[in-house]
């Protein structure tokens, strides 16, 4: 009987160890966050204890340890996330993000044509290479 209890305790211990290895899920629901200046914004937590982020008004928000403010993030072409200069909760955050994206991704028609022609030229020179 003692051996049986010990076996059950070991199984339960292994189960608890296994479940505690995985990160805990972020809390559900809308949470009010307070900025260093006292202003607030609402957002939802996503991810787990190992990897998490805040989403507010469709934007990803991260905390800056240096100045203790939450900022909207941007993602560059390499997929790297950067803090913008837009604090979460600012009224103009959505329109400012759209303006930043337009500046970042705007390529003139002339430049598009040049890039397209250069790609065709390279393709013709390297037809034997796998695509």
C-alpha positions in Angstrom: 0.0 0.0 0.0 2.8 2.4 0.8 4.5 1.6 -2.5 1.2 2.4 -4.3 0.9 5.8 -2.5 4.5 6.6 -3.4 3.8 5.7 -7.0 0.8 7.9 -7.1 2.7 10.8 -5.5 5.5 10.4 -8.1 3.0 10.5 -10.9 1.3 13.6 -9.6 4.6 15.2 -9.0 5.7 14.6 -12.5 2.4 15.9 -13.9 2.8 19.1 -11.8 6.4 19.5 -12.9 5.4 19.1 -16.5 2.6 21.7 -16.3 4.7 24.2 -14.5 7.5 24.0 -17.1 5.1 25.7 -19.7 4.5 29.4 -19.3 1.3 30.5 -17.7 -1.2 32.1 -20.0 -1.7 35.9 -19.9 -4.9 37.1 -18.2 -8.0 37.4 -20.3 -10.1 40.6 -20.6 -9.4 44.3 -21.0 -7.0 45.8 -18.5 -6.4 49.5 -17.7 -2.7 50.4 -17.8 -1.3 53.6 -16.2 1.5 55.5 -17.9 4.3 57.2 -15.8 2.5 60.6 -16.2 -0.7 59.2 -14.8 -2.6 58.9 -18.1 -4.2 55.6 -18.8 -5.0 53.3 -21.8 -6.9 50.0 -22.1 -5.4 46.9 -23.6 -5.4 43.1 -23.5 -2.5 40.9 -22.5 -1.5 38.1 -24.9 1.0 35.3 -24.7 2.3 33.6 -21.6 4.8 34.2 -18.8 7.8 33.5 -21.2 6.7 35.7 -24.1 4.0 38.3 -23.8 2.7 41.6 -25.2 -0.1 44.1 -24.9 -2.5 44.9 -27.6 -4.3 48.3 -27.7 -6.5 49.7 -30.5 -5.0 47.1 -32.9 -1.4 48.0 -32.1 1.2 46.1 -30.2 2.4 47.9 -27.1 5.6 47.3 -25.2 7.0 48.8 -21.9 10.1 50.9 -22.0 12.1 50.4 -18.8 14.2 53.5 -19.3 11.4 56.1 -19.1 8.7 53.9 -17.6 6.2 54.5 -20.5 4.3 52.1 -22.8 4.9 52.7 -26.5 3.4 51.5 -29.7 5.7 49.3 -31.6 6.6 49.1 -35.3 8.0 46.1 -37.2 10.6 46.6 -39.9 11.1 44.6 -43.1 13.2 42.0 -41.2 10.5 41.4 -38.7 12.3 43.1 -35.9 10.1 45.0 -33.4 11.0 48.6 -32.4 9.5 51.0 -30.0 8.1 54.1 -31.8 7.9 57.5 -30.3 4.2 57.2 -29.9 3.0 56.6 -26.4 0.1 54.2 -25.9 -3.1 55.9 -25.3 -2.4 59.1 -27.2 -5.5 60.2 -29.2 -3.6 60.3 -32.5 -1.9 57.0 -32.1 -3.7 55.3 -35.0 -3.4 58.1 -37.5 0.3 58.6 -36.6 1.0 54.9 -37.1 -0.7 55.1 -40.5 1.5 58.1 -41.4 4.6 56.3 -40.3 3.7 53.2 -42.4 3.0 55.4 -45.5 6.4 57.1 -45.1 8.2 53.8 -44.5 6.6 51.8 -47.4 6.1 54.5 -50.0 7.9 53.6 -53.2 7.3 55.8 -56.3 6.0 54.3 -59.5 9.3 55.2 -61.2 11.3 53.3 -58.6 8.9 50.3 -58.8 9.4 50.2 -62.6 13.2 50.4 -62.2 13.2 47.5 -59.7 10.9 45.4 -61.9 13.1 45.9 -65.0 16.3 45.1 -62.9 14.6 41.9 -61.7 13.7 40.9 -65.3 17.2 41.6 -66.5 18.7 39.5 -63.6 16.2 36.7 -64.4 17.2 36.6 -68.1 20.9 36.5 -67.2 20.4 33.7 -64.7 17.7 31.5 -66.3 19.6 28.4 -65.5 19.4 29.1 -61.7 16.5 27.5 -59.7 13.8 29.9 -58.7 
